[in-house]
Each structure stands twice: as C-alpha cells, then as structure tokens.
Amino acid sequence: MPYISVNLAQTLNDEQRTDLARAISQAVTVFPGKPRPEVSMVDIEDGKMMFFGDEPLEHAAYVEIGVHGHYEYEEKDAYTAQVTKVLGDMLAIPSNAVYLTVSEYDIWGVRGKQMTGKKE
C-alpha cells in the first residue's frame, strides 16, 4: 500500500479532492507490483502557505510517496512525470512548481503485521 501525501497551495472543494485522490492513486500503477490503485492511501492537505524564498505561491505542490520495496530510477521518473501531469491538468500547477520525493521501505506494516521483502 503506497502512502501518498499531497500538499497544495490551492484550496480544493470536496469533489476536486476526490478526483485528485483517484488520479494520484492511478499513477502508482507505473510501479511493478502496484497494479491496484485502490489500495493506495492518499492524504491531501490543501490551502497551505507555500513559498519560493519569500515569494508566496498560488499554485504549487509537494508530493511524497512511501512505497514498500525498491524501484528503478525509470519507474520513479515515470511516476514523477505522471503526477506532475495530473497536477498540471487538474489544478493548473506548472511543472516547475511541483516537487516530489519517493521514500522506499524494506519493512512496511499493514493488517497488524510487518511485511518484508523486496516488493509487496
């Protein structure tokens, strides 16, 4: 189960949050072994005060995804491109205002137990 945290400068309505969560979840399918976006957990925090230096931003995003296992650079790059496109298409966030990190974990707890191994 990937955990995806999305921090946004814009304030969204409930429908926009739901649509964004679906689209962001769908993007995880670029990772091998993650064919089911419905098991992704998405946390959206909108209306945040975001700055570049001392300049406030109206359209910006920071996305962090935590995944069980380790993936190739090309897979992480494809995920970054897809999420950046989603944010641009849905919220008009320019690509130079989208930052994304991928955290990979060998051990991941779910359903009351730890999972180990390379991939889920």
PyMOL CGO cylinders between C-alpha atoms (Angstrom):
from pymol import cmd
from pymol.cgo import CYLINDER

trace = [
    CYLINDER, 0.00, 0.00, 0.00, 1.66, 3.19, -1.07, 0.3, 1, 1, 1, 1, 1, 1,
    CYLINDER, 1.66, 3.19, -1.07, 1.09, 6.21, 1.15, 0.3, 1, 1, 1, 1, 1, 1,
    CYLINDER, 1.09, 6.21, 1.15, 0.90, 9.44, -0.83, 0.3, 1, 1, 1, 1, 1, 1,
    CYLINDER, 0.90, 9.44, -0.83, 0.96, 12.84, 0.84, 0.3, 1, 1, 1, 1, 1, 1,
    CYLINDER, 0.96, 12.84, 0.84, -0.07, 15.79, -1.34, 0.3, 1, 1, 1, 1, 1, 1,
    CYLINDER, -0.07, 15.79, -1.34, 0.49, 19.34, -0.08, 0.3, 1, 1, 1, 1, 1, 1,
    CYLINDER, 0.49, 19.34, -0.08, -1.09, 22.12, -2.13, 0.3, 1, 1, 1, 1, 1, 1,
    CYLINDER, -1.09, 22.12, -2.13, -1.14, 25.89, -2.10, 0.3, 1, 1, 1, 1, 1, 1,
    CYLINDER, -1.14, 25.89, -2.10, -4.66, 25.94, -3.59, 0.3, 1, 1, 1, 1, 1, 1,
    CYLINDER, -4.66, 25.94, -3.59, -7.80, 25.25, -1.63, 0.3, 1, 1, 1, 1, 1, 1,
    CYLINDER, -7.80, 25.25, -1.63, -9.92, 22.48, -3.18, 0.3, 1, 1, 1, 1, 1, 1,
    CYLINDER, -9.92, 22.48, -3.18, -13.56, 21.55, -2.82, 0.3, 1, 1, 1, 1, 1, 1,
    CYLINDER, -13.56, 21.55, -2.82, -14.59, 18.00, -1.87, 0.3, 1, 1, 1, 1, 1, 1,
    CYLINDER, -14.59, 18.00, -1.87, -15.14, 16.91, -5.49, 0.3, 1, 1, 1, 1, 1, 1,
    CYLINDER, -15.14, 16.91, -5.49, -11.70, 18.19, -6.52, 0.3, 1, 1, 1, 1, 1, 1,
    CYLINDER, -11.70, 18.19, -6.52, -10.08, 16.36, -3.58, 0.3, 1, 1, 1, 1, 1, 1,
    CYLINDER, -10.08, 16.36, -3.58, -11.81, 13.10, -4.52, 0.3, 1, 1, 1, 1, 1, 1,
    CYLINDER, -11.81, 13.10, -4.52, -10.91, 13.43, -8.21, 0.3, 1, 1, 1, 1, 1, 1,
    CYLINDER, -10.91, 13.43, -8.21, -7.31, 14.26, -7.36, 0.3, 1, 1, 1, 1, 1, 1,
    CYLINDER, -7.31, 14.26, -7.36, -7.02, 11.31, -4.96, 0.3, 1, 1, 1, 1, 1, 1,
    CYLINDER, -7.02, 11.31, -4.96, -8.29, 8.96, -7.70, 0.3, 1, 1, 1, 1, 1, 1,
    CYLINDER, -8.29, 8.96, -7.70, -5.88, 10.33, -10.30, 0.3, 1, 1, 1, 1, 1, 1,
    CYLINDER, -5.88, 10.33, -10.30, -2.89, 10.29, -7.94, 0.3, 1, 1, 1, 1, 1, 1,
    CYLINDER, -2.89, 10.29, -7.94, -3.74, 6.72, -6.88, 0.3, 1, 1, 1, 1, 1, 1,
    CYLINDER, -3.74, 6.72, -6.88, -3.95, 5.63, -10.52, 0.3, 1, 1, 1, 1, 1, 1,
    CYLINDER, -3.95, 5.63, -10.52, -0.40, 6.87, -11.11, 0.3, 1, 1, 1, 1, 1, 1,
    CYLINDER, -0.40, 6.87, -11.11, 1.06, 4.18, -8.79, 0.3, 1, 1, 1, 1, 1, 1,
    CYLINDER, 1.06, 4.18, -8.79, 0.41, 1.58, -11.48, 0.3, 1, 1, 1, 1, 1, 1,
    CYLINDER, 0.41, 1.58, -11.48, 3.73, 2.60, -13.09, 0.3, 1, 1, 1, 1, 1, 1,
    CYLINDER, 3.73, 2.60, -13.09, 5.46, 0.72, -10.25, 0.3, 1, 1, 1, 1, 1, 1,
    CYLINDER, 5.46, 0.72, -10.25, 5.71, -3.04, -10.86, 0.3, 1, 1, 1, 1, 1, 1,
    CYLINDER, 5.71, -3.04, -10.86, 3.65, -4.95, -8.30, 0.3, 1, 1, 1, 1, 1, 1,
    CYLINDER, 3.65, -4.95, -8.30, 1.36, -1.97, -7.65, 0.3, 1, 1, 1, 1, 1, 1,
    CYLINDER, 1.36, -1.97, -7.65, -1.43, -2.71, -10.15, 0.3, 1, 1, 1, 1, 1, 1,
    CYLINDER, -1.43, -2.71, -10.15, -4.26, -1.83, -7.76, 0.3, 1, 1, 1, 1, 1, 1,
    CYLINDER, -4.26, -1.83, -7.76, -4.57, 1.90, -7.14, 0.3, 1, 1, 1, 1, 1, 1,
    CYLINDER, -4.57, 1.90, -7.14, -7.49, 1.29, -4.76, 0.3, 1, 1, 1, 1, 1, 1,
    CYLINDER, -7.49, 1.29, -4.76, -5.05, 0.12, -2.07, 0.3, 1, 1, 1, 1, 1, 1,
    CYLINDER, -5.05, 0.12, -2.07, -3.19, 3.45, -2.08, 0.3, 1, 1, 1, 1, 1, 1,
    CYLINDER, -3.19, 3.45, -2.08, -3.71, 5.79, 0.86, 0.3, 1, 1, 1, 1, 1, 1,
    CYLINDER, -3.71, 5.79, 0.86, -3.80, 9.44, -0.23, 0.3, 1, 1, 1, 1, 1, 1,
    CYLINDER, -3.80, 9.44, -0.23, -3.55, 12.34, 2.23, 0.3, 1, 1, 1, 1, 1, 1,
    CYLINDER, -3.55, 12.34, 2.23, -4.37, 15.74, 0.70, 0.3, 1, 1, 1, 1, 1, 1,
    CYLINDER, -4.37, 15.74, 0.70, -3.57, 18.93, 2.58, 0.3, 1, 1, 1, 1, 1, 1,
    CYLINDER, -3.57, 18.93, 2.58, -4.71, 21.96, 0.65, 0.3, 1, 1, 1, 1, 1, 1,
    CYLINDER, -4.71, 21.96, 0.65, -4.75, 25.68, 1.33, 0.3, 1, 1, 1, 1, 1, 1,
    CYLINDER, -4.75, 25.68, 1.33, -1.18, 25.66, 2.62, 0.3, 1, 1, 1, 1, 1, 1,
    CYLINDER, -1.18, 25.66, 2.62, 1.02, 28.74, 2.67, 0.3, 1, 1, 1, 1, 1, 1,
    CYLINDER, 1.02, 28.74, 2.67, 3.80, 27.79, 0.25, 0.3, 1, 1, 1, 1, 1, 1,
    CYLINDER, 3.80, 27.79, 0.25, 6.74, 29.98, -0.71, 0.3, 1, 1, 1, 1, 1, 1,
    CYLINDER, 6.74, 29.98, -0.71, 9.76, 30.03, -3.01, 0.3, 1, 1, 1, 1, 1, 1,
    CYLINDER, 9.76, 30.03, -3.01, 12.14, 32.01, -0.86, 0.3, 1, 1, 1, 1, 1, 1,
    CYLINDER, 12.14, 32.01, -0.86, 9.97, 34.84, 0.41, 0.3, 1, 1, 1, 1, 1, 1,
    CYLINDER, 9.97, 34.84, 0.41, 7.55, 34.79, -2.56, 0.3, 1, 1, 1, 1, 1, 1,
    CYLINDER, 7.55, 34.79, -2.56, 4.11, 33.28, -1.81, 0.3, 1, 1, 1, 1, 1, 1,
    CYLINDER, 4.11, 33.28, -1.81, 2.81, 30.80, -4.37, 0.3, 1, 1, 1, 1, 1, 1,
    CYLINDER, 2.81, 30.80, -4.37, -0.76, 30.43, -5.55, 0.3, 1, 1, 1, 1, 1, 1,
    CYLINDER, -0.76, 30.43, -5.55, -0.16, 27.22, -7.50, 0.3, 1, 1, 1, 1, 1, 1,
    CYLINDER, -0.16, 27.22, -7.50, 2.37, 24.78, -6.07, 0.3, 1, 1, 1, 1, 1, 1,
    CYLINDER, 2.37, 24.78, -6.07, 2.57, 21.20, -4.81, 0.3, 1, 1, 1, 1, 1, 1,
    CYLINDER, 2.57, 21.20, -4.81, 4.83, 18.95, -2.80, 0.3, 1, 1, 1, 1, 1, 1,
    CYLINDER, 4.83, 18.95, -2.80, 4.09, 15.24, -3.12, 0.3, 1, 1, 1, 1, 1, 1,
    CYLINDER, 4.09, 15.24, -3.12, 5.71, 12.48, -1.11, 0.3, 1, 1, 1, 1, 1, 1,
    CYLINDER, 5.71, 12.48, -1.11, 5.10, 8.79, -1.75, 0.3, 1, 1, 1, 1, 1, 1,
    CYLINDER, 5.10, 8.79, -1.75, 6.18, 5.99, 0.56, 0.3, 1, 1, 1, 1, 1, 1,
    CYLINDER, 6.18, 5.99, 0.56, 6.40, 2.54, -1.02, 0.3, 1, 1, 1, 1, 1, 1,
    CYLINDER, 6.40, 2.54, -1.02, 7.29, -0.94, 0.15, 0.3, 1, 1, 1, 1, 1, 1,
    CYLINDER, 7.29, -0.94, 0.15, 10.27, -2.14, -1.85, 0.3, 1, 1, 1, 1, 1, 1,
    CYLINDER, 10.27, -2.14, -1.85, 12.83, -0.56, -4.13, 0.3, 1, 1, 1, 1, 1, 1,
    CYLINDER, 12.83, -0.56, -4.13, 12.26, 0.57, -7.69, 0.3, 1, 1, 1, 1, 1, 1,
    CYLINDER, 12.26, 0.57, -7.69, 14.34, 1.56, -10.69, 0.3, 1, 1, 1, 1, 1, 1,
    CYLINDER, 14.34, 1.56, -10.69, 15.07, 5.20, -11.47, 0.3, 1, 1, 1, 1, 1, 1,
    CYLINDER, 15.07, 5.20, -11.47, 12.98, 4.95, -14.66, 0.3, 1, 1, 1, 1, 1, 1,
    CYLINDER, 12.98, 4.95, -14.66, 9.92, 3.80, -12.69, 0.3, 1, 1, 1, 1, 1, 1,
    CYLINDER, 9.92, 3.80, -12.69, 10.25, 6.66, -10.22, 0.3, 1, 1, 1, 1, 1, 1,
    CYLINDER, 10.25, 6.66, -10.22, 10.80, 9.09, -13.09, 0.3, 1, 1, 1, 1, 1, 1,
    CYLINDER, 10.80, 9.09, -13.09, 7.64, 7.82, -14.82, 0.3, 1, 1, 1, 1, 1, 1,
    CYLINDER, 7.64, 7.82, -14.82, 5.67, 8.27, -11.59, 0.3, 1, 1, 1, 1, 1, 1,
    CYLINDER, 5.67, 8.27, -11.59, 7.01, 11.82, -11.19, 0.3, 1, 1, 1, 1, 1, 1,
    CYLINDER, 7.01, 11.82, -11.19, 6.04, 12.67, -14.78, 0.3, 1, 1, 1, 1, 1, 1,
    CYLINDER, 6.04, 12.67, -14.78, 2.54, 11.24, -14.37, 0.3, 1, 1, 1, 1, 1, 1,
    CYLINDER, 2.54, 11.24, -14.37, 1.83, 13.03, -11.07, 0.3, 1, 1, 1, 1, 1, 1,
    CYLINDER, 1.83, 13.03, -11.07, 3.20, 16.30, -12.47, 0.3, 1, 1, 1, 1, 1, 1,
    CYLINDER, 3.20, 16.30, -12.47, 0.88, 15.94, -15.48, 0.3, 1, 1, 1, 1, 1, 1,
    CYLINDER, 0.88, 15.94, -15.48, -2.13, 15.21, -13.25, 0.3, 1, 1, 1, 1, 1, 1,
    CYLINDER, -2.13, 15.21, -13.25, -1.44, 18.30, -11.12, 0.3, 1, 1, 1, 1, 1, 1,
    CYLINDER, -1.44, 18.30, -11.12, -0.98, 20.44, -14.24, 0.3, 1, 1, 1, 1, 1, 1,
    CYLINDER, -0.98, 20.44, -14.24, -4.09, 19.14, -15.98, 0.3, 1, 1, 1, 1, 1, 1,
    CYLINDER, -4.09, 19.14, -15.98, -6.39, 19.20, -12.95, 0.3, 1, 1, 1, 1, 1, 1,
    CYLINDER, -6.39, 19.20, -12.95, -5.12, 22.20, -10.97, 0.3, 1, 1, 1, 1, 1, 1,
    CYLINDER, -5.12, 22.20, -10.97, -3.05, 24.26, -13.45, 0.3, 1, 1, 1, 1, 1, 1,
    CYLINDER, -3.05, 24.26, -13.45, 0.09, 23.81, -11.37, 0.3, 1, 1, 1, 1, 1, 1,
    CYLINDER, 0.09, 23.81, -11.37, 3.14, 24.44, -13.57, 0.3, 1, 1, 1, 1, 1, 1,
    CYLINDER, 3.14, 24.44, -13.57, 5.72, 21.67, -13.67, 0.3, 1, 1, 1, 1, 1, 1,
    CYLINDER, 5.72, 21.67, -13.67, 8.37, 23.94, -12.15, 0.3, 1, 1, 1, 1, 1, 1,
    CYLINDER, 8.37, 23.94, -12.15, 6.17, 24.30, -9.05, 0.3, 1, 1, 1, 1, 1, 1,
    CYLINDER, 6.17, 24.30, -9.05, 5.74, 20.55, -8.42, 0.3, 1, 1, 1, 1, 1, 1,
    CYLINDER, 5.74, 20.55, -8.42, 8.22, 18.83, -6.12, 0.3, 1, 1, 1, 1, 1, 1,
    CYLINDER, 8.22, 18.83, -6.12, 8.06, 15.10, -5.46, 0.3, 1, 1, 1, 1, 1, 1,
    CYLINDER, 8.06, 15.10, -5.46, 10.02, 12.65, -3.34, 0.3, 1, 1, 1, 1, 1, 1,
    CYLINDER, 10.02, 12.65, -3.34, 9.91, 8.85, -3.25, 0.3, 1, 1, 1, 1, 1, 1,
    CYLINDER, 9.91, 8.85, -3.25, 10.72, 7.04, 0.01, 0.3, 1, 1, 1, 1, 1, 1,
    CYLINDER, 10.72, 7.04, 0.01, 11.37, 3.31, -0.25, 0.3, 1, 1, 1, 1, 1, 1,
    CYLINDER, 11.37, 3.31, -0.25, 10.99, 0.97, 2.72, 0.3, 1, 1, 1, 1, 1, 1,
    CYLINDER, 10.99, 0.97, 2.72, 12.17, -2.61, 3.24, 0.3, 1, 1, 1, 1, 1, 1,
    CYLINDER, 12.17, -2.61, 3.24, 9.65, -3.15, 6.04, 0.3, 1, 1, 1, 1, 1, 1,
    CYLINDER, 9.65, -3.15, 6.04, 6.06, -1.97, 5.91, 0.3, 1, 1, 1, 1, 1, 1,
    CYLINDER, 6.06, -1.97, 5.91, 3.34, -2.60, 8.49, 0.3, 1, 1, 1, 1, 1, 1,
    CYLINDER, 3.34, -2.60, 8.49, -0.22, -3.38, 7.42, 0.3, 1, 1, 1, 1, 1, 1,
    CYLINDER, -0.22, -3.38, 7.42, -3.10, -5.50, 8.73, 0.3, 1, 1, 1, 1, 1, 1,
    CYLINDER, -3.10, -5.50, 8.73, -1.39, -5.74, 12.12, 0.3, 1, 1, 1, 1, 1, 1,
    CYLINDER, -1.39, -5.74, 12.12, 1.88, -7.23, 10.89, 0.3, 1, 1, 1, 1, 1, 1,
    CYLINDER, 1.88, -7.23, 10.89, 5.12, -6.30, 9.18, 0.3, 1, 1, 1, 1, 1, 1,
    CYLINDER, 5.12, -6.30, 9.18, 5.78, -7.22, 5.58, 0.3, 1, 1, 1, 1, 1, 1,
    CYLINDER, 5.78, -7.22, 5.58, 9.35, -7.78, 4.48, 0.3, 1, 1, 1, 1, 1, 1,
    CYLINDER, 9.35, -7.78, 4.48, 10.95, -8.50, 1.17, 0.3, 1, 1, 1, 1, 1, 1,
    CYLINDER, 10.95, -8.50, 1.17, 11.71, -6.56, -1.95, 0.3, 1, 1, 1, 1, 1, 1,
    CYLINDER, 11.71, -6.56, -1.95, 8.16, -5.87, -3.14, 0.3, 1, 1, 1, 1, 1, 1,
    CYLINDER, 8.16, -5.87, -3.14, 4.59, -6.43, -1.99, 0.3, 1, 1, 1, 1, 1, 1,
]
cmd.load_cgo(trace, "trace")
